[in-house]
Amino acid sequence: MEPDSSYAVQMHGITKRFGNYTALSQVDLNVRKQSVHAILGENGAGKTTLMNILYGLYQADEGTIYLNGTPHSITGPNEAISNGIGMVHQHFMLVENFTVTENIMLGDEVCGPAGTLDMRMARKQVLDLVEQYGFEVDPDARIEDISVGMQQRVEILKALFRGAQTLILDEPTAVLTPQEIDKLLQIMDDLVASGKTIIIITHKLKEILRSADECTIIRRGEYMGTVDVSQSSEEDLAAKMVGRNVNLKVEKTPATPGEVVLDVNGLVVRDDRGIEQVCGLDLKVRAGEIVGIAGIDGNGQEELVNAIVSMTKAEAGTVVVGEEIQNTSPRNAIAHGVSTIPSDRHRWGLVLPMMVSENSVLEQHDKSSFGKGIMLDYNKMHEYTSMLIKEFDIRPSGCEDERIAGLSGGNQQKVIIAREVTQAPKLLIAFQPTRGLDVGAIEFVHKTLISERDRGAAILLVSYELDEVMDVSDTIAVIYHGKIVGTFEQGTVGEEELGLYMAGGGAK
């Protein structure tokens, strides 16, 4: 396709190599002005790499970029910003103890005549943007005190504050509640109506169908084509992305629960501010059963899981896995057969500067199978990690000696899941296990959880994806304000009734 000023962005023949690994090979992207254009692909397909090239974080080895029909060589983010391109990354880049206004103006400070900061003018400019786009953001709130969805709006405001005409949103709904997702999609519609162009990197098919006009599909670093979303279905998009038909419905046999493995009684947990977040909670999970916790983020899920694995002190109540394990240590929980897929892989699941192989044996590095005493056997670690990479389809293959920070978010998640599941736990706590994963990987994770259930493990699934809880769980427990307010067998409750309980309307 020739350069065309009716397109906000055209990327032709983009190739990017990292050493011997080709992340992108001759990829094309053509984004019409005032549209929402989705980039769809598996984990590690090269979606974020392509957008990092557009934003100037990487430079392509081959290919051409056109903005509004004019060729550009974007050598850094400042140049991208000056050409009207803004990017909101999957992991937000905000200073938590700064206010909304301070974060938005950081790096593009508003100064008065004497060259000093003019916070009044900056606050006014932020308020003008908030009112213009209806973002409902308090310019004086501190980042640490606002929700994840609100933080995302701050990131979008940062880009708009710098004059962005084309917004790149990397996995924009990965950590949002259903209500926040609806709000984001409305914001996207409003931005397009005001003349902006939006590129979303995602693998959530429902959201592509709800929001995007066109969708470019990348598979293993290669361009598979661009489709009209209005003429596509979830099944069509999934098959094009993965290269095979994907079963979007979870298939499983009825559970045959055994003895109680996790028994939580009267649990009370306070947060760092001394506010009670878990309020006398009772919960049981039996062997051969998946219990799904449904609830809006911030209703005590994080504190509940942390108390079960002794990362947080329980003020009252007991956590029994064979014996009482509350207020001991995470190592003691592991020794009692508890494995955890944490909610935040960067904060709790991985040591980012370390290699993939080193992260693969965390919690097991002191076992004789990986060394003797304080000496690690890297050959055994390498061999073990190679097995995990093959079995769990972690990409790129052969990445054992790479720093795990270099893997895509989805592949980092796969490393954690592989590490935890292969320990054959008695109790597997899966907290947002499919966060950031594509449909093929989600299918694999769900099958893995069901396989672990059928092996006899007790599974506690905590997810903010209501569809996931409803599809995968055998028993659904709704949490609201730190208490279980309703328990249902799978298939006996609908989304509307669950939503009512999640909002407190059905609470006992």
ABEGO torsion letter per residue (X at the ends): XBBBAABABBBBGBBBBBEABBABBGBBBBBBBGBBBBBBBBBGAGAAAAAAAAAGABBBABEBBBBGGBBBBBABAAAAAAAGBBBBBABBBBBAABBAAAAAABGBBBBBAAGBBBAAAAAAAAAAAAAAAGAGBBAABBAAABBAAAAAAAAAAAAAAAGBABBBBBGAAAABBAAAAAAAAAAAAAAAAAGBBBBBBBABAAAAAAABABBBBBBGGBBAEBBBAAABBAAAAAAAAAGBBBBABBBBBBBBBBBBABBBBGBBBBBAAGBBABBGBBBBBBBGBBBBBBEBBGAGAAAAAAAAAGABBBABEBBBBGBBABGBBAAAAAAAGBBBBBABAAAAABBAABBAAAAAABGAAABAAAEBEABBBAAAAAAAAAAAAAAAGBOBBGAAABBAAABBAAAAAAAAAAAAAAAGBABBBBBGAABGBBAAAAAAAAAAAAAAAAAGBBBBBBBABAAAAAAABABBBBBBGGBBABBBBBGABBAAAAAAAAAGAABX
